[in-house]
Amino acid sequence: MKGGRKNLKKASEEKHVTLGDGQCIMQVVSLRGSNLIEVMGASGEKSLALFPAKFQKSMWIKRGNFVVVDESGKKEALESGSKVGCIVSQVLFYDQLRALKKSAEWPEIFKDDLNERVATQQEN
C-alpha cells in the first residue's frame, strides 16, 4: 500500500498482511540511531534497514519488534558500496503477528521467539 502517511494508520489496523514480491518478515535486533535499524532475517543474516520518515512520530519500534522489509534492491545496493540493504515497509503489531504466525509466510526461525515474547507482554 502506497501513499505515504495517508494510508499508514489504515495499514496498521489491518489484521491480514500479505507479502509482496521482494518483501519478507524480519526482527529488529538493534536501533542504530536516526532512521537506521539492524534487522535479522529468516536465515539469521543481519543487515541494516532504513526506517522511512513517514513512520516518524506516528509509529515507534524497539528491539524485538517485527517489521515487513522490502529487499528488492538489496543486492545492487550492497554491490555499490552502500551499507543499507533494505527499507522497512510496515511495522507489525500484535493482531497481525497472531494472524501471520498461523500462516505459511511466517519464518520458522521466529516461531519459538514469538511465544516467549507474547508471554512476557501478558505478564507486564
N, C-alpha and C positions, 0 to 999 in steps of 0.2 A: 504494500500500500504506500503510495507516494503522496506528497502534498505538504511536506514539512511539518510544522507544528499543528496545522489544521486537523489532521487525521490522527494525531498522536494519542489523544485520550481515547478515541474510538477503538484504536488498535489495542490499547492496553486493557480494555474492557472485554474484548472478545475472548471466549473460552477456548475456541479451537484455533490452533495455529497450524498453518500449512507451510512447509518449507519449499521455497522455490529452487531453481537451478543455481548452484554455487553457494547456497546457504546451508549452514549447519549450526548445531547447538554447541555452545562452549560455556565453560565455567570460568568465572572471574577469579584469578589467582591473586593478583595484587593491583593496586592503583598506583600508577606511575606519576601522577600529577597532571595538571592542566586537563587535557582531554585524551590522555593515553592510558590504556589499561592493558594488563597482561592477562591473556586468556589461555586455557588449556582445552584442547580438542579431544575427540573420542579416541584418538590414537595415543594420547598422553603427551603430544607435542605442544610446547608453549610458544606463543607468538604475541606480538604487540598488535593491539587493535585501536582504532580511532573511535572515540565516543563523540558523535557529531554534536554540533552546537544546538540543534533542535531539541535535544534532550535536557539541556541545561536549565536549571530552575523549575523543571517540571517532573523529572524522574531522577532518582538517586540510586546508585548501586553501591554495593560493598562486597568484600571478599566472600566468595561462596555463592553469589547470585549466578543465575544462568541467563545467557543472552543468545539471541539469534544473530549470527555473524555472516556477512557476505564476503566470501573468499574468492570471488570470480577473478580478480586481478592479482591474486597473491603471488603467483609465480613471476609475472612480469615486474611487479614492484620489488621483489627480492633480488631479481637479476639486475635491476637498475641501481641497486645500492641502497634502497630505502629500507629502514628497519620495520616500518609499519606495513603489515601484510594484509590486514582486513579491516572492515568497517562494521560497527555494531548497527544492525538494522532494527532490532526490537529487544526490549527488556522483558523477560518472562516473569510473571507473577504467580502466586500460589495456585490459583484455579487453572491457569494454563499449564503449569508444571504437572498437576494431577492428571490432566487430560493427555498430555504428551507422554507421560510415564506409561500409560496404558496402551499407547500406540506403538507401532513398529519403528517409528522415527527416532525414538529415544535411544541414545547410545548405551551400550552395555556397561561401559566403564562407570557411568554415573548412577546406576540403579541402586547400589548399596548406599552411596553417599546421600541420596535424596531422603531415604528413610531415616537416617541419623539426623539430618537437618530438620526435618518436619517434627521429629520427636523433641528436639531441643527448643524449637519455636513454640510448641504447645506447652512446654514446661514453664517458659518465661511468661 
